[in-house]
Amino acid sequence: MINSFESNFPQMYQFLGAWFSDLDYEDLTYKEVVKNYKKAAKSQEIDLLKLEFKEILTKKTIDYKYISHLSNIYFEDETDLLKWLNEIFVYLEKE
């Protein structure tokens, strides 16, 4: 899953690993992280990330432990992860 996630979802891999891994040190909300990302990223990167979100949110199984490790955010299970990913996707669409 590790290599396939990175190669199949490169924008999401970068986004989760770079923008969320130090979140606990910065005292930011998820919404603020997405807003900051959108200020820094090129519109093409944001569009690709949105496409990757749409694809991954339709998956039947996601390695929530891998995503937890990558993003440095604890998820109890796949349902918890999918709920969080949906929340982040909403922020990407609206902000």
LUMDONU-930670 format. One line per field, with one value per atom (N, C-alpha, C): x, y, z; atom name; residue number from 1; residue in one letter. Coordinates in pm, 1 decimal. Layout:
residues N
xx	[X	...];
yy	[Y	...];
zz	[Z	...];
name	[CA	...];
resi	[NUM	...];
resn	[A	...];
end
This chain:
residues 95
xx	[83.1	0.0	86.6	200.2	283.6	326.7	393.0	438.8	322.9	217.8	105.2	32.1	21.7	-43.4	35.5	164.6	250.0	246.9	246.3	246.4	106.6	2.0	-134.0	-196.2	-150.0	-205.7	-92.9	-10.6	106.8	72.9	-33.0	-70.6	-118.8	-198.2	-248.9	-135.3	-44.3	71.7	149.4	174.5	248.4	167.2	40.3	-48.2	-58.1	-87.2	-102.3	29.3	135.3	265.3	327.0	310.8	375.0	290.5	161.5	76.3	12.0	5.5	-60.2	34.8	153.4	241.5	286.4	297.5	339.5	225.8	105.0	-12.5	-20.3	16.1	4.9	99.6	204.4	297.2	250.6	167.4	129.4	-4.2	-80.7	-209.4	-302.9	-314.8	-403.7	-519.7	-632.2	-744.0	-720.8	-795.7	-785.2	-823.1	-923.4	-969.2	-857.9	-785.5	-674.8	-561.4	-536.0	-432.0	-467.4	-591.8	-635.6	-628.0	-668.8	-663.3	-519.4	-426.6	-285.2	-228.2	-267.7	-223.5	-269.2	-394.3	-449.7	-384.8	-334.9	-261.3	-125.5	-63.9	71.1	76.6	-24.6	-22.5	-70.4	-23.7	-71.2	-210.4	-289.9	-427.8	-431.2	-335.4	-329.8	-308.3	-222.5	-198.3	-324.7	-395.8	-519.8	-623.4	-635.5	-730.1	-695.5	-567.3	-524.8	-553.6	-530.3	-558.5	-707.1	-791.1	-936.0	-975.6	-915.2	-944.1	-900.9	-785.6	-737.9	-830.9	-877.8	-973.4	-1099.0	-1151.3	-1272.3	-1250.1	-1133.0	-1103.2	-1087.2	-1011.8	-985.1	-1109.7	-1198.4	-1320.1	-1418.3	-1394.2	-1478.6	-1419.7	-1301.0	-1234.9	-1309.7	-1310.0	-1375.2	-1287.4	-1157.2	-1065.7	-951.2	-918.0	-806.6	-724.2	-595.4	-507.1	-501.8	-594.1	-603.8	-478.8	-410.5	-287.9	-176.4	-168.6	-69.1	-97.2	-222.7	-260.0	-237.8	-265.7	-242.4	-93.7	-10.8	134.2	180.7	131.6	170.6	130.6	8.2	-44.2	-18.7	26.5	47.8	-83.3	-191.9	-323.7	-377.1	-428.4	-479.5	-621.1	-642.3	-774.5	-804.2	-925.4	-962.6	-979.3	-1033.3	-1059.4	-1082.3	-1117.8	-1141.0	-1256.1	-1357.9	-1472.9	-1431.0	-1350.6	-1299.1	-1214.2	-1129.8	-1046.7	-1132.4	-1229.9	-1315.1	-1393.8	-1438.4	-1508.2	-1415.7	-1291.0	-1193.6	-1160.0	-1136.3	-1104.7	-1219.3	-1341.6	-1457.3	-1458.7	-1427.5	-1421.5	-1315.2	-1199.1	-1090.3	-1129.6	-1193.2	-1236.8	-1337.4	-1428.6	-1525.2	-1451.0	-1350.0	-1270.9	-1199.0	-1150.0	-1082.3	-1179.8	-1300.7	-1401.3	-1450.8	-1465.4	-1529.0	-1432.2	-1320.7	-1228.2	-1166.5];
yy	[-120.5	0.0	125.6	120.2	239.4	289.8	207.4	251.9	280.7	201.9	224.8	353.7	385.8	509.8	629.4	627.8	738.3	754.9	646.1	657.5	683.0	630.4	650.6	782.7	835.6	959.1	1054.1	1096.4	1177.8	1312.1	1376.3	1505.4	1486.1	1384.1	1357.5	1314.3	1235.4	1192.5	1315.2	1406.7	1528.6	1615.1	1631.0	1714.8	1663.5	1536.4	1481.0	1478.8	1440.5	1430.3	1564.4	1661.0	1791.1	1888.4	1886.2	1988.6	1947.4	1819.0	1775.0	1713.7	1673.8	1599.6	1680.1	1811.2	1894.2	1976.4	1936.6	2013.5	2036.5	1937.1	1951.5	2056.6	2091.7	2194.9	2335.1	2344.8	2475.1	2527.0	2445.2	2485.7	2544.8	2475.1	2516.3	2418.9	2467.7	2379.0	2316.1	2211.5	2148.8	2247.7	2326.6	2426.5	2527.4	2569.4	2663.8	2600.7	2473.7	2403.6	2402.1	2368.9	2364.9	2504.3	2603.6	2741.6	2782.8	2749.5	2781.3	2705.6	2579.2	2499.8	2564.9	2606.2	2663.1	2796.3	2868.0	2992.0	2962.2	2853.5	2820.9	2737.4	2656.3	2562.2	2628.1	2573.1	2617.0	2560.6	2630.1	2586.0	2446.4	2415.5	2283.3	2174.3	2201.3	2105.2	2083.9	2191.9	2183.6	2101.2	2125.3	2049.6	1900.9	1869.3	1729.1	1666.1	1741.3	1690.7	1661.3	1749.1	1726.4	1599.8	1577.6	1454.7	1331.0	1339.1	1226.8	1202.4	1308.0	1292.9	1221.9	1264.9	1201.7	1052.5	1018.4	878.3	798.3	849.9	772.6	759.2	857.5	850.4	744.2	691.6	583.8	445.8	440.7	312.1	236.5	106.8	21.5	3.0	-2.7	-18.0	82.1	141.5	235.0	196.4	196.8	162.6	281.5	281.8	396.0	410.1	300.0	307.8	378.2	349.9	417.2	566.7	603.8	745.9	813.0	743.0	796.0	825.0	733.0	752.7	868.7	874.4	978.3	1117.2	1130.1	1261.2	1295.6	1198.2	1215.7	1247.6	1188.1	1204.9	1064.9	1046.9	916.0	894.1	777.0	734.3	599.1	582.4	456.1	343.8	378.5	278.4	349.1	270.2	326.8	426.1	398.5	489.3	625.6	625.7	749.3	825.1	752.9	814.7	873.2	798.7	846.8	971.8	974.3	1092.6	1213.3	1195.0	1303.4	1346.5	1251.0	1284.8	1361.6	1322.7	1396.7	1540.3	1557.6	1691.6	1776.9	1720.0	1792.2	1824.0	1730.1	1752.3	1867.6	1875.0	1986.0	2119.4	2123.4	2246.5	2280.4	2179.9	2203.6	2263.1	2214.2	2261.0	2400.4	2432.0	2557.3	2673.0	2647.3	2755.7	2818.8];
zz	[0.0	0.0	0.0	68.4	80.9	-55.8	-134.9	-266.2	-359.2	-352.3	-441.5	-404.6	-276.3	-237.5	-289.4	-267.1	-311.1	-462.4	-536.5	-682.6	-739.3	-673.8	-723.5	-679.0	-568.1	-513.3	-472.2	-567.4	-532.1	-467.9	-511.9	-452.9	-309.5	-287.6	-153.4	-60.8	-111.7	-33.6	14.5	-75.8	-40.9	54.6	26.2	106.6	250.3	266.4	400.9	477.2	409.0	475.0	509.6	422.3	443.8	525.2	506.6	566.8	698.0	726.3	849.4	951.3	910.4	1001.0	1122.6	1112.9	1226.0	1284.4	1255.8	1295.5	1446.2	1525.1	1669.7	1727.2	1654.6	1700.2	1661.8	1561.8	1506.8	1558.1	1626.5	1683.6	1578.0	1465.3	1357.2	1345.3	1298.2	1268.3	1131.2	1103.2	971.1	862.6	889.7	793.1	762.8	865.4	846.1	765.8	788.5	712.8	565.1	534.1	394.2	332.9	406.4	357.2	327.2	416.0	394.3	274.6	262.1	147.4	17.0	13.3	-109.7	-145.0	-45.5	-71.7	-135.0	-93.8	-137.9	-265.8	-288.7	-401.9	-530.8	-639.7	-771.0	-794.4	-872.1	-896.2	-960.2	-1044.2	-1106.8	-1001.1	-901.8	-794.4	-711.5	-684.0	-607.0	-683.0	-811.6	-894.0	-895.8	-907.6	-905.5	-769.5	-663.1	-529.5	-512.9	-562.4	-554.8	-629.6	-744.3	-820.7	-742.1	-678.6	-598.6	-479.7	-416.8	-307.2	-355.6	-468.4	-522.0	-545.6	-595.9	-623.3	-494.3	-401.0	-279.3	-192.6	-199.2	-118.4	-169.5	-288.9	-342.4	-316.2	-259.7	-232.0	-123.5	-137.5	-38.0	85.6	63.6	176.7	162.3	273.8	279.9	402.1	387.3	498.6	594.8	689.9	781.1	868.0	896.6	976.8	898.3	770.6	685.9	677.7	653.7	645.3	780.5	887.1	1021.9	1041.5	1001.3	1012.1	923.9	803.4	708.2	757.0	805.7	844.3	990.3	1068.1	1211.6	1284.3	1236.9	1297.4	1327.4	1446.9	1487.8	1434.8	1375.9	1331.2	1394.6	1445.6	1508.6	1407.3	1289.7	1187.6	1053.8	952.3	819.4	818.5	895.2	900.9	953.8	1056.9	1115.1	1012.2	941.0	836.6	725.0	677.7	568.9	610.1	733.1	784.3	779.9	823.8	824.1	680.9	592.1	453.2	387.5	417.0	365.0	416.1	542.1	600.8	530.3	509.4	442.1	298.1	231.8	94.3	86.0	180.3	184.5	196.4	281.4	295.1	164.9	95.9	-33.6	-134.9	-133.5	-230.0	-196.8	-69.6	-30.8	-12.6	48.1	83.3	-38.9];
name	[N	CA	C	N	CA	C	N	CA	C	N	CA	C	N	CA	C	N	CA	C	N	CA	C	N	CA	C	N	CA	C	N	CA	C	N	CA	C	N	CA	C	N	CA	C	N	CA	C	N	CA	C	N	CA	C	N	CA	C	N	CA	C	N	CA	C	N	CA	C	N	CA	C	N	CA	C	N	CA	C	N	CA	C	N	CA	C	N	CA	C	N	CA	C	N	CA	C	N	CA	C	N	CA	C	N	CA	C	N	CA	C	N	CA	C	N	CA	C	N	CA	C	N	CA	C	N	CA	C	N	CA	C	N	CA	C	N	CA	C	N	CA	C	N	CA	C	N	CA	C	N	CA	C	N	CA	C	N	CA	C	N	CA	C	N	CA	C	N	CA	C	N	CA	C	N	CA	C	N	CA	C	N	CA	C	N	CA	C	N	CA	C	N	CA	C	N	CA	C	N	CA	C	N	CA	C	N	CA	C	N	CA	C	N	CA	C	N	CA	C	N	CA	C	N	CA	C	N	CA	C	N	CA	C	N	CA	C	N	CA	C	N	CA	C	N	CA	C	N	CA	C	N	CA	C	N	CA	C	N	CA	C	N	CA	C	N	CA	C	N	CA	C	N	CA	C	N	CA	C	N	CA	C	N	CA	C	N	CA	C	N	CA	C	N	CA	C	N	CA	C	N	CA	C	N	CA	C	N	CA	C	N	CA	C	N	CA	C	N	CA	C	N	CA	C	N	CA	C	N	CA	C];
resi	[1	1	1	2	2	2	3	3	3	4	4	4	5	5	5	6	6	6	7	7	7	8	8	8	9	9	9	10	10	10	11	11	11	12	12	12	13	13	13	14	14	14	15	15	15	16	16	16	17	17	17	18	18	18	19	19	19	20	20	20	21	21	21	22	22	22	23	23	23	24	24	24	25	25	25	26	26	26	27	27	27	28	28	28	29	29	29	30	30	30	31	31	31	32	32	32	33	33	33	34	34	34	35	35	35	36	36	36	37	37	37	38	38	38	39	39	39	40	40	40	41	41	41	42	42	42	43	43	43	44	44	44	45	45	45	46	46	46	47	47	47	48	48	48	49	49	49	50	50	50	51	51	51	52	52	52	53	53	53	54	54	54	55	55	55	56	56	56	57	57	57	58	58	58	59	59	59	60	60	60	61	61	61	62	62	62	63	63	63	64	64	64	65	65	65	66	66	66	67	67	67	68	68	68	69	69	69	70	70	70	71	71	71	72	72	72	73	73	73	74	74	74	75	75	75	76	76	76	77	77	77	78	78	78	79	79	79	80	80	80	81	81	81	82	82	82	83	83	83	84	84	84	85	85	85	86	86	86	87	87	87	88	88	88	89	89	89	90	90	90	91	91	91	92	92	92	93	93	93	94	94	94	95	95	95];
resn	[M	M	M	I	I	I	N	N	N	S	S	S	F	F	F	E	E	E	S	S	S	N	N	N	F	F	F	P	P	P	Q	Q	Q	M	M	M	Y	Y	Y	Q	Q	Q	F	F	F	L	L	L	G	G	G	A	A	A	W	W	W	F	F	F	S	S	S	D	D	D	L	L	L	D	D	D	Y	Y	Y	E	E	E	D	D	D	L	L	L	T	T	T	Y	Y	Y	K	K	K	E	E	E	V	V	V	V	V	V	K	K	K	N	N	N	Y	Y	Y	K	K	K	K	K	K	A	A	A	A	A	A	K	K	K	S	S	S	Q	Q	Q	E	E	E	I	I	I	D	D	D	L	L	L	L	L	L	K	K	K	L	L	L	E	E	E	F	F	F	K	K	K	E	E	E	I	I	I	L	L	L	T	T	T	K	K	K	K	K	K	T	T	T	I	I	I	D	D	D	Y	Y	Y	K	K	K	Y	Y	Y	I	I	I	S	S	S	H	H	H	L	L	L	S	S	S	N	N	N	I	I	I	Y	Y	Y	F	F	F	E	E	E	D	D	D	E	E	E	T	T	T	D	D	D	L	L	L	L	L	L	K	K	K	W	W	W	L	L	L	N	N	N	E	E	E	I	I	I	F	F	F	V	V	V	Y	Y	Y	L	L	L	E	E	E	K	K	K	E	E	E];
end
